[in-house]
Amino acid sequence: MPNTTRSAPTRWLATAAVLTATAVVAGCSGGGGAQPSGGSSDELAGFSVMFPMANDGDDVYGQLAQQYAEETGVEVEVISYPAESYNNQLTTQLQAGNAADVMVLIPGGGQAVTVQTIAEADFLEPLGEASAAIVPEGQAALFSVDDTLYGQPTALSPTSLVWNGPAGAEAGIDEYPETFDEMLDACGTAREAGKSMVVVAGAISFNTGILASMIAATRVYQGDPDWNQKRIDGDVTFADSGWRDVLEDVVAMIDAGCFQNGAAGGTFDSITQGLGGQTSLSAPVPGSAAAQINANAGLELDVRSFPPADGQEPYALISANYAWVINASADDAVKQSAQAFLDWAAEPEQAQTFADIAGLVPISGASADTVSVEYQPIGDLLESGSYTGFPVETWPNPAVYEALSVGVQGLFTGQKTVDQILDEMDAAWDA
């Protein structure tokens, strides 16, 4: 996926491949196909779709576009670029006026290829009612500018602890911890069994940032879902809020021996080896990793929300995934056809198909009955909306998240204190 702080680890298990840009004209099949919203295939113009690929299997956007072409007979040109060059390709082509008609962007703002940044530069077309209807409650700002919608979310992406229940039981931990205090106790039990409760890529700043963000779901956003807006308004600070609890919990986990030996130098290989070899019982990673590791190692990992503090209820970190957008410079007929594709993609059947291919959660109608087995432990949270989006998505610049993630690395090495990290985050925000 695009090389940004949010997207870098989403395909962390896969090996990035150097791909050449491909242009595949799909689906000129004639009668019998389903017809998209807004007209028949005879009335709709063909259009192009541009998206990033981290590896040969990372073509879920292309697969969905090709399915649409096959069902409708609308001609769709599918164009992929290597993830590491996607940002530059997209921005260069937008400025040159030759970008694809439909593109894939990251929700939010503050970075190069986010919905808000590209929309504010007048490169995107406002979207229709079907697109607006599937935006999760509380996350509309990630896809909008001045209350005008420019991005359509593709799926929900839980980011949490993946948990190996059978290995936990063998280590004497029969149930996933329901509270943070139980988590700390379980860390000691795992140690006694020669395992670590959690494996973390301590040398990879994004992974330490993920760890802090999932703890913040309960410590910050459950009780104050508008915290980010309050920080924008200057009503709160990192130093004087639940973010202090977040970092103090990380310190408590370090002191309790929750992480693997040498956690400060851990990499993503440490995570795959720790989980795959069952020397570690959980890891803070995107939920889609559970299915990938299960398939590769024959395990039974599932996705859990980070244990709440005493007095709190379970609350998850789940963000609306990448966004479809329409190029504002496309011809009017092409824009109409592109919106018809987005309307089709928003329908429950296609939303489920996309989620199944991507290893994610459907953007609408998610429950324990509709999600894959890995996500069933958080099905009730999905159904009730008991989750918050990834915090960084509405932070004003990447330096704030860098201060958090690099700061947590400093907690592992002993080079940072909680006070230093909080002050650095506030300074980065106000810069």
Stockholm file with secondary structure:
# STOCKHOLM 1.0

chainA/1-431         MPNTTRSAPTRWLATAAVLTATAVVAGCSGGGGAQPSGGSSDELAGFSVMFPMANDGDDVYGQLAQQYAEETGVEVEVISYPAESYNNQLTTQLQAGNAADVMVLIPGGGQAVTVQTIAEADFLEPLGEASAAIVPEGQAALFSVDDTLYGQPTALSPTSLVWNGPAGAEAGIDEYPETFDEMLDACGTAREAGKSMVVVAGAISFNTGILASMIAATRVYQGDPDWNQKRIDGDVTFADSGWRDVLEDVVAMIDAGCFQNGAAGGTFDSITQGLGGQTSLSAPVPGSAAAQINANAGLELDVRSFPPADGQEPYALISANYAWVINASADDAVKQSAQAFLDWAAEPEQAQTFADIAGLVPISGASADTVSVEYQPIGDLLESGSYTGFPVETWPNPAVYEALSVGVQGLFTGQKTVDQILDEMDAAWDA
#=GR chainA/1-431 SS CCSSTTTTTTTTTSCCCCCCCEEEEECCCCTTSCCCTTSCTTTSCCEEEEEEESSTTCCHHHHHHHHHHHHHCCCEEEEEEEHHHHHHHHHHHHHHTCCCSEEEEBSSSSSTTBHHHHHHTTCBCCCCHHHHHTSCTTCGGGGEETTEECCEECCEEEEEEEEEHHHHHHTTCCSCCSSHHHHHHHHHHHHHTTCBSBCCCTTSHHHHHHHHHHHHIIIIIITCTTHHHHHHTTSCCSTTSTHHHHHHHHHHHHHTTCBCTTGGGCCHHHHHHHHHTTSBSEEEEETHHHHHHHHHHCCCEEEECCCCCTTCCCCEEEEECCEEEEBTTSCHHHHHHHHHHHHHHHSHHHHHHHHHHHTSBCSSSCCTTTSCGGGGGGHHHHHHTCEECCGGGGSSSHHHHHHHHHHHHHHHHTCCCHHHHHHHHHHHHHC
#=GC SS_cons         CCSSTTTTTTTTTSCCCCCCCEEEEECCCCTTSCCCTTSCTTTSCCEEEEEEESSTTCCHHHHHHHHHHHHHCCCEEEEEEEHHHHHHHHHHHHHHTCCCSEEEEBSSSSSTTBHHHHHHTTCBCCCCHHHHHTSCTTCGGGGEETTEECCEECCEEEEEEEEEHHHHHHTTCCSCCSSHHHHHHHHHHHHHTTCBSBCCCTTSHHHHHHHHHHHHIIIIIITCTTHHHHHHTTSCCSTTSTHHHHHHHHHHHHHTTCBCTTGGGCCHHHHHHHHHTTSBSEEEEETHHHHHHHHHHCCCEEEECCCCCTTCCCCEEEEECCEEEEBTTSCHHHHHHHHHHHHHHHSHHHHHHHHHHHTSBCSSSCCTTTSCGGGGGGHHHHHHTCEECCGGGGSSSHHHHHHHHHHHHHHHHTCCCHHHHHHHHHHHHHC
//
